[in-house]
Amino acid sequence: MKSVMIAAATLAATSAASATLTGWSVTSTNVTSGGQNLVRYEVFATFNGQTDTLLNVFNFGAVPAGGGTEDWYGGFWHKDNSDYNGGVLSQQYGTWAPQLTGSATANRPFDSFLLIGGNPSGTNTTNADPSWNSGGTGSHAGSANGWSRADLVNNGQLGWFNSSPPNNQGRVNVAPNTATTVKIGQFMLSAGHEVRTYTLTAGYNNGAGGSVQFFTGNFVLPAPGAIALLGLAGLAGRRRR
């Protein structure tokens, strides 16, 4: 598994007593399901305070680069337990809801989902905001299904939030969150996909009555360091022949 820190692009002014979100971090793991070679990307908000708490994220969208042919809003794999999928690995059907990820061993490791910390299970209190229902064009337009879809709406406004903040689901040091990170999503893509860049804004506080602050930054799939490592792996493979 590879882990790379993505530097902050924009950070609101903060006082010494405030929370600080220092950037996004991305891990990548090569996996296989049903003979399909996949890469599992896990994206985390990274903090530097002992009680920092993620509340919501929004304005999620692609940052297209010139010359590529990738469908930046599609191509995600799902293997969730929703009515739209039924536990089958698919790029056409699925949901981003963390409550419907299904089996922790047979489904969840191969499923794309979004969340504000906590475990991706039926008790997770992350919900989609209304941005999933409108905007976009063509197959990537919003619909009444909200985030019960395999692709993303290309309106640049997508968001999700913890609907019960007092449960501290988005706080660092509250399991399964680590002392510095809170998971915001898992993205399953085919091995060998083109590089994708996404932008995202987070709302957070210090978990102790502090005011809400905002952070905006980009993350890359695969992250730049992971790209370099994959290149070295390919070179090593050629040298063995």
C-alpha positions as a LaTeX table, in Angstrom:
\begin{tabular}{lrrr}
\hline
Residue & $x$ (\AA) & $y$ (\AA) & $z$ (\AA) \\
\hline
Met1 & 0.00 & 0.00 & 0.00 \\
Lys2 & 1.29 & 3.46 & $-0.91$ \\
Ser3 & 0.52 & 6.65 & 1.01 \\
Val4 & 1.16 & 10.17 & $-0.25$ \\
Met5 & 0.34 & 13.52 & 1.39 \\
Ile6 & $-1.29$ & 16.14 & $-0.81$ \\
Ala7 & $-0.25$ & 19.67 & 0.20 \\
Ala8 & $-2.87$ & 22.28 & 1.09 \\
Ala9 & $-4.01$ & 24.53 & $-1.73$ \\
Thr10 & $-6.09$ & 26.99 & 0.28 \\
Leu11 & $-6.44$ & 27.29 & 4.05 \\
Ala12 & $-8.60$ & 29.71 & 6.02 \\
Ala13 & $-6.84$ & 31.88 & 8.58 \\
Thr14 & $-6.82$ & 30.26 & 11.98 \\
Ser15 & $-5.84$ & 31.15 & 15.52 \\
Ala16 & $-3.54$ & 29.07 & 17.71 \\
Ala17 & $-6.55$ & 27.54 & 19.46 \\
Ser18 & $-8.26$ & 26.53 & 16.21 \\
Ala19 & $-8.30$ & 23.26 & 14.35 \\
Thr20 & $-6.09$ & 22.97 & 11.29 \\
Leu21 & $-6.74$ & 20.70 & 8.35 \\
Thr22 & $-3.32$ & 20.35 & 6.76 \\
Gly23 & $-4.26$ & 18.52 & 3.55 \\
Trp24 & $-5.64$ & 15.39 & 1.93 \\
Ser25 & $-3.78$ & 12.08 & 2.05 \\
Val26 & $-4.30$ & 9.21 & $-0.35$ \\
Thr27 & $-3.44$ & 5.52 & $-0.04$ \\
Ser28 & $-3.51$ & 3.13 & $-2.99$ \\
Thr29 & $-3.76$ & $-0.67$ & $-2.91$ \\
Asn30 & $-3.83$ & $-3.05$ & $-5.88$ \\
Val31 & $-6.60$ & $-5.65$ & $-5.52$ \\
Thr32 & $-8.45$ & $-8.17$ & $-7.71$ \\
Ser33 & $-12.12$ & $-9.14$ & $-7.66$ \\
Gly34 & $-13.79$ & $-11.54$ & $-10.08$ \\
Gly35 & $-10.70$ & $-11.47$ & $-12.29$ \\
Gln36 & $-10.83$ & $-7.65$ & $-12.58$ \\
Asn37 & $-7.62$ & $-5.82$ & $-11.63$ \\
Leu38 & $-8.49$ & $-2.78$ & $-9.52$ \\
Val39 & $-6.83$ & $-0.06$ & $-7.48$ \\
Arg40 & $-8.44$ & 0.90 & $-4.17$ \\
Tyr41 & $-7.88$ & 4.56 & $-3.29$ \\
Glu42 & $-8.68$ & 5.71 & 0.23 \\
Val43 & $-8.79$ & 9.48 & 0.79 \\
Phe44 & $-8.38$ & 11.09 & 4.21 \\
Ala45 & $-8.57$ & 14.59 & 5.69 \\
Thr46 & $-5.40$ & 15.14 & 7.74 \\
Phe47 & $-5.40$ & 17.28 & 10.90 \\
Asn48 & $-2.84$ & 18.38 & 13.50 \\
Gly49 & $-5.00$ & 18.77 & 16.65 \\
Gln50 & $-6.12$ & 16.21 & 19.23 \\
Thr51 & $-9.86$ & 16.99 & 18.93 \\
Asp52 & $-10.13$ & 18.29 & 15.36 \\
Thr53 & $-13.49$ & 17.31 & 13.89 \\
Leu54 & $-14.59$ & 17.04 & 10.27 \\
Leu55 & $-18.23$ & 18.13 & 9.79 \\
Asn56 & $-18.87$ & 18.05 & 6.06 \\
Val57 & $-17.32$ & 18.25 & 2.60 \\
Phe58 & $-18.70$ & 19.96 & $-0.50$ \\
Asn59 & $-17.90$ & 21.43 & $-3.93$ \\
Phe60 & $-16.45$ & 18.07 & $-4.97$ \\
Gly61 & $-15.62$ & 17.95 & $-8.66$ \\
Ala62 & $-13.05$ & 16.97 & $-11.26$ \\
Val63 & $-10.21$ & 19.21 & $-12.42$ \\
Pro64 & $-9.82$ & 18.02 & $-16.03$ \\
Ala65 & $-6.40$ & 18.08 & $-17.68$ \\
Gly66 & $-5.91$ & 18.66 & $-21.39$ \\
Gly67 & $-5.26$ & 15.76 & $-23.73$ \\
Gly68 & $-6.81$ & 12.98 & $-21.65$ \\
Thr69 & $-9.66$ & 10.71 & $-22.70$ \\
Glu70 & $-10.75$ & 9.62 & $-19.23$ \\
Asp71 & $-14.38$ & 9.99 & $-18.13$ \\
Trp72 & $-13.55$ & 11.73 & $-14.87$ \\
Tyr73 & $-17.09$ & 11.31 & $-13.50$ \\
Gly74 & $-17.51$ & 7.63 & $-14.34$ \\
Gly75 & $-15.54$ & 4.41 & $-14.37$ \\
Phe76 & $-15.90$ & 3.74 & $-10.63$ \\
Trp77 & $-16.47$ & 0.16 & $-9.46$ \\
His78 & $-19.11$ & $-0.72$ & $-6.87$ \\
Lys79 & $-19.84$ & $-3.97$ & $-5.06$ \\
Asp80 & $-22.33$ & $-2.78$ & $-2.47$ \\
Asn81 & $-25.47$ & $-4.28$ & $-1.02$ \\
Ser82 & $-27.94$ & $-1.76$ & $-2.48$ \\
Asp83 & $-30.99$ & $-2.51$ & $-4.62$ \\
Tyr84 & $-29.08$ & $-0.87$ & $-7.47$ \\
Asn85 & $-26.22$ & $-3.37$ & $-7.28$ \\
Gly86 & $-26.95$ & $-6.44$ & $-5.13$ \\
Gly87 & $-23.34$ & $-7.27$ & $-4.29$ \\
Val88 & $-22.15$ & $-7.61$ & $-7.90$ \\
Leu89 & $-18.95$ & $-5.86$ & $-9.02$ \\
Ser90 & $-20.23$ & $-3.26$ & $-11.48$ \\
Gln91 & $-19.47$ & 0.10 & $-13.06$ \\
Gln92 & $-23.11$ & 0.63 & $-14.04$ \\
Tyr93 & $-24.94$ & 0.14 & $-10.74$ \\
Gly94 & $-24.20$ & 1.02 & $-7.14$ \\
Thr95 & $-24.43$ & 3.66 & $-4.44$ \\
Trp96 & $-21.98$ & 5.95 & $-2.65$ \\
Ala97 & $-23.83$ & 5.50 & 0.67 \\
Pro98 & $-21.53$ & 4.03 & 3.36 \\
Gln99 & $-24.45$ & 2.29 & 5.06 \\
Leu100 & $-24.83$ & $-0.17$ & 2.16 \\
Thr101 & $-21.28$ & $-1.43$ & 1.67 \\
Gly102 & $-22.25$ & $-5.00$ & 2.58 \\
Ser103 & $-19.82$ & $-7.68$ & 3.78 \\
Ala104 & $-16.61$ & $-6.35$ & 5.32 \\
Thr105 & $-14.62$ & $-9.00$ & 3.45 \\
Ala106 & $-16.54$ & $-9.91$ & 0.27 \\
Asn107 & $-17.88$ & $-6.47$ & $-0.71$ \\
Arg108 & $-16.42$ & $-3.50$ & 1.15 \\
Pro109 & $-12.79$ & $-3.88$ & $-0.02$ \\
Phe110 & $-13.98$ & $-3.58$ & $-3.65$ \\
Asp111 & $-16.67$ & $-0.90$ & $-3.29$ \\
Ser112 & $-16.65$ & 2.86 & $-3.89$ \\
Phe113 & $-18.29$ & 4.88 & $-1.09$ \\
Leu114 & $-18.17$ & 8.26 & 0.68 \\
Leu115 & $-18.31$ & 9.12 & 4.37 \\
Ile116 & $-17.37$ & 11.54 & 7.15 \\
Gly117 & $-15.26$ & 9.20 & 9.28 \\
Gly118 & $-16.56$ & 6.20 & 11.16 \\
Asn119 & $-17.07$ & 2.70 & 9.82 \\
Pro120 & $-18.79$ & 2.16 & 6.44 \\
Ser121 & $-21.70$ & 0.22 & 7.91 \\
Gly122 & $-25.41$ & 0.56 & 8.67 \\
Thr123 & $-24.80$ & 2.80 & 11.69 \\
Asn124 & $-22.77$ & 5.44 & 9.83 \\
Thr125 & $-24.50$ & 8.85 & 10.00 \\
Thr126 & $-23.11$ & 10.32 & 6.78 \\
Asn127 & $-25.74$ & 11.63 & 4.36 \\
Ala128 & $-25.64$ & 13.12 & 0.86 \\
Asp129 & $-26.57$ & 16.76 & 0.50 \\
Pro130 & $-29.08$ & 17.95 & $-2.19$ \\
Ser131 & $-26.29$ & 18.68 & $-4.70$ \\
Trp132 & $-26.62$ & 15.11 & $-6.02$ \\
Asn133 & $-30.11$ & 15.82 & $-7.33$ \\
Ser134 & $-29.44$ & 18.60 & $-9.83$ \\
Gly135 & $-26.99$ & 20.03 & $-12.31$ \\
Gly136 & $-24.60$ & 18.31 & $-14.68$ \\
Thr137 & $-25.24$ & 17.19 & $-18.24$ \\
Gly138 & $-25.95$ & 13.96 & $-20.09$ \\
Ser139 & $-25.45$ & 10.73 & $-18.16$ \\
His140 & $-23.78$ & 12.69 & $-15.35$ \\
Ala141 & $-26.76$ & 14.92 & $-14.58$ \\
Gly142 & $-28.42$ & 14.75 & $-11.16$ \\
Ser143 & $-31.46$ & 12.59 & $-10.50$ \\
Ala144 & $-34.04$ & 11.80 & $-7.84$ \\
Asn145 & $-31.86$ & 8.87 & $-6.76$ \\
Gly146 & $-29.33$ & 11.21 & $-5.14$ \\
Trp147 & $-26.08$ & 9.34 & $-4.54$ \\
Ser148 & $-27.60$ & 5.95 & $-5.34$ \\
Arg149 & $-25.72$ & 5.83 & $-8.63$ \\
Ala150 & $-22.41$ & 4.45 & $-9.85$ \\
Asp151 & $-21.02$ & 7.68 & $-11.31$ \\
Leu152 & $-20.71$ & 11.25 & $-10.06$ \\
Val153 & $-22.81$ & 14.29 & $-10.97$ \\
Asn154 & $-20.57$ & 16.74 & $-12.85$ \\
Asn155 & $-21.96$ & 19.92 & $-11.28$ \\
Gly156 & $-18.84$ & 20.63 & $-9.18$ \\
Gln157 & $-20.97$ & 21.00 & $-6.04$ \\
Leu158 & $-21.28$ & 17.47 & $-4.66$ \\
Gly159 & $-21.20$ & 17.17 & $-0.88$ \\
Trp160 & $-21.88$ & 14.91 & 2.08 \\
Phe161 & $-22.11$ & 15.55 & 5.82 \\
Asn162 & $-22.32$ & 13.97 & 9.25 \\
Ser163 & $-26.03$ & 14.27 & 10.11 \\
Ser164 & $-25.35$ & 13.71 & 13.83 \\
Pro165 & $-22.22$ & 15.72 & 14.79 \\
Pro166 & $-22.52$ & 15.03 & 18.57 \\
Asn167 & $-21.52$ & 11.41 & 17.91 \\
Asn168 & $-17.99$ & 12.64 & 17.05 \\
Gln169 & $-17.88$ & 10.36 & 14.01 \\
Gly170 & $-15.68$ & 12.88 & 12.20 \\
Arg171 & $-13.25$ & 13.51 & 15.07 \\
Val172 & $-9.62$ & 12.40 & 15.11 \\
Asn173 & $-8.73$ & 9.88 & 17.83 \\
Val174 & $-12.25$ & 8.39 & 17.67 \\
Ala175 & $-11.98$ & 4.90 & 16.16 \\
Pro176 & $-11.64$ & 3.99 & 13.37 \\
Asn177 & $-10.23$ & 7.48 & 12.74 \\
Thr178 & $-6.56$ & 7.80 & 13.58 \\
Ala179 & $-4.86$ & 10.47 & 15.69 \\
Thr180 & $-4.44$ & 12.64 & 12.58 \\
Thr181 & $-6.81$ & 11.41 & 9.83 \\
Val182 & $-10.52$ & 11.08 & 9.07 \\
Lys183 & $-11.57$ & 9.04 & 6.04 \\
Ile184 & $-13.78$ & 10.80 & 3.51 \\
Gly185 & $-14.02$ & 8.26 & 0.71 \\
Gln186 & $-12.96$ & 5.10 & $-1.06$ \\
Phe187 & $-12.68$ & 5.05 & $-4.85$ \\
Met188 & $-12.32$ & 1.82 & $-6.83$ \\
Leu189 & $-10.86$ & 2.27 & $-10.32$ \\
Ser190 & $-9.53$ & $-0.09$ & $-12.95$ \\
Ala191 & $-5.78$ & $-0.69$ & $-12.87$ \\
Gly192 & $-4.00$ & 1.46 & $-15.44$ \\
His193 & $-6.55$ & 4.29 & $-15.49$ \\
Glu194 & $-5.47$ & 7.79 & $-16.50$ \\
Val195 & $-4.46$ & 10.25 & $-13.78$ \\
Arg196 & $-7.46$ & 12.03 & $-12.22$ \\
Thr197 & $-7.44$ & 15.23 & $-10.17$ \\
Tyr198 & $-10.34$ & 16.29 & $-7.94$ \\
Thr199 & $-11.02$ & 19.37 & $-5.81$ \\
Leu200 & $-12.91$ & 19.36 & $-2.52$ \\
Thr201 & $-13.78$ & 21.78 & 0.29 \\
Ala202 & $-14.11$ & 20.70 & 3.93 \\
Gly203 & $-15.90$ & 22.28 & 6.89 \\
Tyr204 & $-14.38$ & 21.46 & 10.30 \\
Asn205 & $-13.77$ & 22.78 & 13.83 \\
Asn206 & $-11.64$ & 22.03 & 16.87 \\
Gly207 & $-14.31$ & 19.81 & 18.43 \\
Ala208 & $-14.43$ & 22.01 & 21.52 \\
Gly209 & $-16.82$ & 24.81 & 20.60 \\
Gly210 & $-14.57$ & 26.49 & 18.08 \\
Ser211 & $-15.93$ & 28.19 & 14.98 \\
Val212 & $-16.30$ & 26.30 & 11.72 \\
Gln213 & $-13.39$ & 26.76 & 9.32 \\
Phe214 & $-12.91$ & 25.75 & 5.71 \\
Phe215 & $-10.19$ & 24.16 & 3.65 \\
Thr216 & $-10.06$ & 23.71 & $-0.14$ \\
Gly217 & $-7.49$ & 21.55 & $-1.88$ \\
Asn218 & $-6.92$ & 18.99 & $-4.62$ \\
Phe219 & $-6.10$ & 15.30 & $-4.49$ \\
Val220 & $-4.86$ & 13.07 & $-7.30$ \\
Leu221 & $-5.63$ & 9.43 & $-8.17$ \\
Pro222 & $-3.03$ & 8.05 & $-8.21$ \\
Ala223 & $-1.14$ & 10.56 & $-6.08$ \\
Pro224 & 2.16 & 11.81 & $-7.62$ \\
Gly225 & 4.36 & 9.70 & $-5.34$ \\
Ala226 & 2.32 & 6.62 & $-6.14$ \\
Ile227 & 2.78 & 7.28 & $-9.87$ \\
Ala228 & 6.55 & 7.34 & $-9.38$ \\
Leu229 & 6.48 & 4.12 & $-7.39$ \\
Leu230 & 4.37 & 2.42 & $-10.04$ \\
Gly231 & 6.88 & 3.53 & $-12.66$ \\
Leu232 & 9.75 & 2.05 & $-10.69$ \\
Ala233 & 7.82 & $-1.19$ & $-10.28$ \\
Gly234 & 7.34 & $-1.37$ & $-14.04$ \\
Leu235 & 11.03 & $-0.73$ & $-14.64$ \\
Ala236 & 11.99 & $-3.46$ & $-12.17$ \\
Gly237 & 9.63 & $-5.85$ & $-13.95$ \\
Arg238 & 11.28 & $-5.16$ & $-17.31$ \\
Arg239 & 14.75 & $-5.72$ & $-15.88$ \\
Arg240 & 13.78 & $-9.19$ & $-14.70$ \\
Arg241 & 12.96 & $-10.38$ & $-18.21$ \\
\hline
\end{tabular}
